Amino acid sequence: MTAPIEALLDSIQYEDIEKGESVTDGTLYAVKKGILDIEGYKLTVYVLNNGQRIFDANDFENFLNRKR
Protein backbone atom coordinates (compact mmCIF):
# COMPACT_ATOMS: atom_id res chain seq x y z
CA MET A 1 0.00 0.00 0.00
CA THR A 2 1.30 3.43 -0.96
CA ALA A 3 1.43 6.17 1.70
CA PRO A 4 -0.66 9.27 0.87
CA ILE A 5 2.42 11.49 0.55
CA GLU A 6 3.99 8.98 -1.85
CA ALA A 7 0.84 9.05 -4.00
CA LEU A 8 0.98 12.87 -4.10
CA LEU A 9 4.67 12.87 -5.02
CA ASP A 10 4.06 10.21 -7.69
CA SER A 11 1.39 12.44 -9.29
CA ILE A 12 3.85 15.28 -9.98
CA GLN A 13 5.06 15.83 -13.54
CA TYR A 14 8.82 16.11 -13.13
CA GLU A 15 11.18 17.81 -15.57
CA ASP A 16 14.80 16.80 -16.02
CA ILE A 17 17.37 19.23 -14.67
CA GLU A 18 20.28 20.00 -16.95
CA LYS A 19 23.31 18.04 -15.83
CA GLY A 20 26.64 19.68 -15.24
CA GLU A 21 29.85 17.83 -14.62
CA SER A 22 29.59 14.15 -13.79
CA VAL A 23 29.80 13.44 -10.06
CA THR A 24 31.16 10.06 -8.97
CA ASP A 25 32.05 10.64 -5.31
CA GLY A 26 28.62 9.72 -3.92
CA THR A 27 27.42 13.32 -3.65
CA LEU A 28 23.66 13.67 -3.90
CA TYR A 29 22.30 16.14 -6.44
CA ALA A 30 18.97 16.96 -8.06
CA VAL A 31 18.19 15.34 -11.41
CA LYS A 32 14.51 16.34 -11.73
CA LYS A 33 12.15 18.95 -10.36
CA GLY A 34 8.42 19.42 -10.22
CA ILE A 35 5.67 21.37 -8.45
CA LEU A 36 3.29 19.97 -5.84
CA ASP A 37 0.13 22.06 -5.53
CA ILE A 38 -1.52 21.87 -2.10
CA GLU A 39 -4.68 23.95 -1.95
CA GLY A 40 -3.19 26.52 -4.32
CA TYR A 41 0.16 26.67 -2.57
CA LYS A 42 3.00 25.48 -4.78
CA LEU A 43 5.93 23.52 -3.36
CA THR A 44 8.99 22.71 -5.46
CA VAL A 45 10.00 19.05 -5.20
CA TYR A 46 13.37 17.72 -6.33
CA VAL A 47 14.29 14.14 -7.20
CA LEU A 48 17.86 13.30 -6.22
CA ASN A 49 20.20 11.03 -8.16
CA ASN A 50 19.43 8.23 -5.66
CA GLY A 51 15.65 8.51 -6.24
CA GLN A 52 14.91 10.32 -2.97
CA ARG A 53 12.44 13.21 -3.25
CA ILE A 54 12.89 16.37 -1.22
CA PHE A 55 11.04 19.66 -0.84
CA ASP A 56 12.66 23.02 -1.49
CA ALA A 57 13.47 24.29 2.03
CA ASN A 58 12.25 27.86 1.44
CA ASP A 59 8.98 26.73 -0.15
CA PHE A 60 8.34 24.28 2.67
CA GLU A 61 9.11 26.84 5.39
CA ASN A 62 6.81 29.38 3.75
CA PHE A 63 4.09 26.75 3.49
CA LEU A 64 4.36 25.90 7.20
CA ASN A 65 4.38 29.57 8.22
CA ARG A 66 1.50 30.70 5.99
CA LYS A 67 -1.41 32.44 7.63
CA ARG A 68 -4.80 30.78 7.39
C-alpha positions in Angstrom: 0.0 0.0 0.0 1.3 3.4 -1.0 1.4 6.2 1.7 -0.7 9.3 0.9 2.4 11.5 0.5 4.0 9.0 -1.8 0.8 9.1 -4.0 1.0 12.9 -4.1 4.7 12.9 -5.0 4.1 10.2 -7.7 1.4 12.4 -9.3 3.9 15.3 -10.0 5.1 15.8 -13.5 8.8 16.1 -13.1 11.2 17.8 -15.6 14.8 16.8 -16.0 17.4 19.2 -14.7 20.3 20.0 -16.9 23.3 18.0 -15.8 26.6 19.7 -15.2 29.9 17.8 -14.6 29.6 14.1 -13.8 29.8 13.4 -10.1 31.2 10.1 -9.0 32.1 10.6 -5.3 28.6 9.7 -3.9 27.4 13.3 -3.6 23.7 13.7 -3.9 22.3 16.1 -6.4 19.0 17.0 -8.1 18.2 15.3 -11.4 14.5 16.3 -11.7 12.2 19.0 -10.4 8.4 19.4 -10.2 5.7 21.4 -8.5 3.3 20.0 -5.8 0.1 22.1 -5.5 -1.5 21.9 -2.1 -4.7 24.0 -1.9 -3.2 26.5 -4.3 0.2 26.7 -2.6 3.0 25.5 -4.8 5.9 23.5 -3.4 9.0 22.7 -5.5 10.0 19.1 -5.2 13.4 17.7 -6.3 14.3 14.1 -7.2 17.9 13.3 -6.2 20.2 11.0 -8.2 19.4 8.2 -5.7 15.6 8.5 -6.2 14.9 10.3 -3.0 12.4 13.2 -3.3 12.9 16.4 -1.2 11.0 19.7 -0.8 12.7 23.0 -1.5 13.5 24.3 2.0 12.3 27.9 1.4 9.0 26.7 -0.2 8.3 24.3 2.7 9.1 26.8 5.4 6.8 29.4 3.7 4.1 26.7 3.5 4.4 25.9 7.2 4.4 29.6 8.2 1.5 30.7 6.0 -1.4 32.4 7.6 -4.8 30.8 7.4 
